[in-house]
């Protein structure tokens, strides 16, 4: 089905239902609409990603996002999201300028394929007696198999007998330990050492380490762990959307293949014979691989994996997912006739 026909159909549905139902299409893209930060330390970097996936054939566009409270600042990872692509609204909790219980509603406004608003809710309690310096553990960018160590100062003001009793790590490749460095006149300080081990997988780090204290209330204090383990071989985009095509129509898009050093592409394969690839056999750190798809006569969705084999590190491979919709011949003719009539 062509985009113009789909758009007209969706618009007709909008006029047939009320505003609440009309906004449902946008809310269905989000994995969750609510998040509780829990109890966090003053100065701690505290963020949450409201991830959503475009499950529709039309491109989705975010016109803006606003917050009901200055305690939370929203931003989007991308404004235009194509079919099957993911994006996120990132809610940043201001633990420097605010204290105590805070709540905020983030209103996300979509203007394409048509207007809708989605409300996301966040809440959390910012402690005034515990301070992290720095406010997160940021390992930066590390090569696969690499290690790193970061130190965070934990300062407490209140009870002279206050203690950190344990640490809960989210992954076996993240280990941590703490050492008491000060205890006098209600001031307690610890040095928190966090290590990233050599078995960390490639990809982005977005985890939370929990300090366990002897507080009767809110005995768990999270600290954010961020960073990136740079893979030796990557393909972008990881999800290749080729859109909606008429039978016989051809489209070409490019994949960007990056390696840790110069490499050759040995083979590109896909189970769908309608895909063809143009590969350069020279060794270089970045390859642009044209991907051409020719639509057959059978309508429907095609989802398949494109695998790229290289000579990097003895035959390293990487892959991406390709998505395409082939319109029925009758719909394609109707759409063409409608365009010609205009």
Residue pairs with C-beta under 8 A, 6 or more apart in sequence:
1 9
1 57
1 244
1 325
1 327
1 328
1 331
2 244
2 246
2 327
2 331
2 332
2 335
3 57
3 58
3 243
3 244
4 335
4 338
4 339
5 331
5 334
5 335
6 57
6 58
6 244
7 58
7 113
10 25
10 58
10 113
10 114
11 114
13 22
14 22
14 114
22 114
22 116
23 116
23 117
23 118
25 56
25 116
26 60
26 108
26 110
26 116
26 117
26 118
27 33
27 118
28 55
29 52
29 53
29 54
29 55
29 60
30 50
30 51
30 52
30 118
30 120
31 50
31 51
31 52
31 53
32 50
33 50
33 118
33 119
33 120
33 121
34 120
34 121
34 122
35 48
35 50
35 91
35 120
35 121
35 122
35 123
36 122
36 123
36 124
37 46
37 48
37 93
37 122
37 123
37 124
37 125
37 222
38 124
38 125
38 218
38 220
38 222
39 124
39 125
39 127
39 218
39 220
39 221
40 46
40 93
40 95
40 124
40 125
40 126
40 127
40 221
40 222
41 95
41 126
41 127
41 130
41 131
41 132
41 135
41 154
41 221
41 223
42 95
42 96
42 99
42 126
42 127
42 128
42 129
42 130
42 131
42 132
43 95
43 96
43 131
43 132
43 133
43 135
44 95
44 132
44 135
44 136
44 222
44 223
44 224
45 92
45 95
45 135
45 136
45 224
45 226
46 92
46 93
46 95
46 124
46 222
46 224
47 90
47 91
47 92
47 93
47 224
48 90
48 91
48 93
48 122
49 77
49 88
49 89
49 90
49 91
49 206
50 88
50 89
50 90
50 91
50 106
50 120
51 86
51 87
51 88
52 81
52 86
52 87
52 88
52 89
53 84
53 85
53 86
54 60
54 81
54 82
54 83
54 84
54 85
54 86
54 87
55 84
56 83
56 113
57 83
57 244
57 325
58 83
58 112
58 113
59 80
59 81
59 82
59 83
59 112
59 113
60 80
60 81
60 82
60 110
60 112
60 113
61 79
61 80
61 81
61 110
61 111
61 112
62 76
62 79
62 80
62 81
62 87
62 89
62 108
62 109
62 110
62 111
63 109
63 110
63 111
64 108
64 109
65 74
65 75
65 76
65 89
65 106
65 107
65 108
65 109
66 74
66 106
66 107
66 109
67 73
67 74
67 91
67 104
67 105
67 106
67 107
68 104
68 105
68 106
68 107
69 102
69 103
69 104
69 105
70 94
70 97
70 98
71 93
71 94
71 97
71 98
71 102
71 104
72 91
72 92
72 93
72 94
72 102
72 104
72 106
72 122
73 91
73 92
73 94
74 89
74 90
74 91
74 92
74 106
74 108
75 89
75 90
75 92
76 87
76 88
76 89
76 90
76 108
77 87
77 88
77 89
77 90
78 85
78 87
81 87
82 241
83 241
83 243
83 323
83 325
84 239
84 241
84 321
84 323
85 237
85 239
85 241
86 239
89 106
89 108
89 120
91 104
91 106
91 120
91 122
93 102
93 122
93 124
93 126
95 126
95 135
98 126
99 126
99 127
99 128
100 125
100 126
100 128
101 123
101 124
101 125
102 123
102 124
102 125
102 126
103 121
103 122
103 123
104 121
104 122
104 123
105 119
105 120
105 121
106 119
106 120
106 121
106 122
107 117
107 118
107 119
107 120
108 117
108 118
108 119
108 120
109 115
109 116
109 117
110 116
110 117
110 118
125 218
127 218
127 221
129 156
129 157
129 158
130 154
130 155
130 156
130 221
131 154
131 155
131 156
132 152
132 153
132 154
132 223
133 152
133 153
133 155
134 152
135 223
135 224
136 223
136 224
136 225
136 226
137 150
137 152
137 194
137 209
137 223
137 224
137 225
137 226
138 150
138 226
138 227
139 148
139 150
139 196
139 205
139 225
139 226
139 227
139 228
140 148
140 227
140 228
141 227
141 228
141 230
142 148
142 196
142 200
142 227
142 228
142 229
142 230
143 229
143 230
143 232
143 260
144 202
144 229
144 230
144 231
144 232
145 198
146 196
146 198
146 229
147 195
147 196
147 197
147 198
148 195
148 196
148 227
149 193
149 194
149 195
149 196
150 193
150 194
151 191
151 192
151 193
151 194
152 191
152 192
152 194
152 223
153 189
153 190
153 191
153 192
154 164
154 178
154 189
154 190
154 191
154 192
154 211
155 187
155 188
155 189
156 162
156 187
156 188
156 189
157 186
157 187
157 188
158 186
159 186
159 188
160 183
160 184
160 185
160 186
160 188
162 188
162 213
162 214
162 215
163 188
163 213
163 214
164 178
164 190
164 211
164 212
164 213
165 212
165 213
165 214
166 211
166 212
167 176
167 177
167 178
167 192
167 209
167 210
167 211
167 212
168 209
168 210
168 212
168 220
169 175
169 176
169 209
170 207
170 208
170 209
170 225
171 200
171 207
172 197
172 199
173 196
173 197
173 198
173 199
173 200
173 201
174 194
174 195
174 196
174 197
174 200
174 207
174 209
174 225
175 194
175 195
175 197
176 192
176 193
176 194
176 195
176 209
177 192
177 193
178 190
178 191
178 192
178 193
178 211
179 190
179 191
179 193
180 188
180 189
180 190
181 189
181 190
181 191
182 188
182 189
183 189
192 211
192 223
194 209
194 225
196 205
196 227
200 229
201 229
202 229
202 230
202 231
202 232
203 228
203 229
203 231
204 226
204 227
204 228
205 225
205 226
205 227
205 228
205 229
206 224
206 225
206 226
207 224
207 225
208 222
208 223
208 224
208 225
209 222
209 223
209 225
210 220
210 221
210 222
210 223
211 220
211 221
211 222
211 223
212 219
212 220
213 219
213 220
213 221
230 260
231 318
232 259
232 260
232 312
232 313
232 316
233 257
233 258
233 259
233 260
233 263
233 310
233 312
233 313
233 316
233 317
233 318
234 257
234 258
234 318
235 255
235 256
235 257
235 258
235 308
235 318
235 319
235 320
236 255
236 256
236 258
236 320
237 255
237 320
238 320
238 321
239 320
239 321
239 323
240 253
240 255
240 291
240 306
240 320
240 321
240 322
240 323
241 323
241 324
242 251
242 253
242 293
242 322
242 323
242 324
243 251
243 324
243 325
244 324
244 325
244 326
244 327
245 251
245 293
245 295
245 324
245 325
245 326
245 327
246 295
246 326
246 327
246 329
246 332
246 336
247 295
247 296
247 297
247 299
247 326
247 327
247 329
247 332
248 294
248 295
248 297
249 294
249 295
250 292
250 293
250 294
250 295
251 292
251 293
251 324
252 290
252 291
252 292
252 293
253 290
253 291
254 288
254 289
254 290
254 291
255 288
255 289
255 291
255 306
255 308
255 320
256 286
256 287
256 288
256 289
257 265
257 286
257 287
257 288
257 289
257 308
257 310
257 318
258 285
258 286
259 285
259 286
259 310
259 312
259 316
260 285
260 312
261 285
261 312
262 283
262 284
262 285
263 283
263 284
263 285
263 310
263 311
263 312
263 316
264 281
264 282
264 283
264 310
264 311
265 279
265 280
265 281
265 287
265 289
265 308
265 309
265 310
266 309
266 310
266 311
266 315
267 279
267 308
267 309
268 277
268 279
268 289
268 306
268 307
268 308
268 309
269 306
269 307
269 309
270 277
270 304
270 305
270 306
270 307
270 322
271 304
271 305
272 293
272 302
272 304
272 322
274 293
274 294
274 295
274 296
274 302
275 291
275 292
275 293
275 304
275 306
275 322
276 291
276 292
276 293
276 294
277 289
277 290
277 291
277 292
277 306
278 289
278 290
278 292
279 287
279 289
280 287
283 311
289 308
291 306
291 322
293 322
293 324
295 324
295 326
296 326
297 329
298 326
299 326
299 327
299 328
299 329
299 331
300 325
300 326
301 323
301 324
301 325
301 326
302 322
302 323
302 324
302 325
302 326
303 321
303 322
303 323
304 321
304 322
305 319
305 320
305 321
305 322
306 319
306 320
306 321
306 322
307 317
307 318
307 319
308 317
308 318
308 319
309 315
309 317
310 316
310 317
310 318
327 335
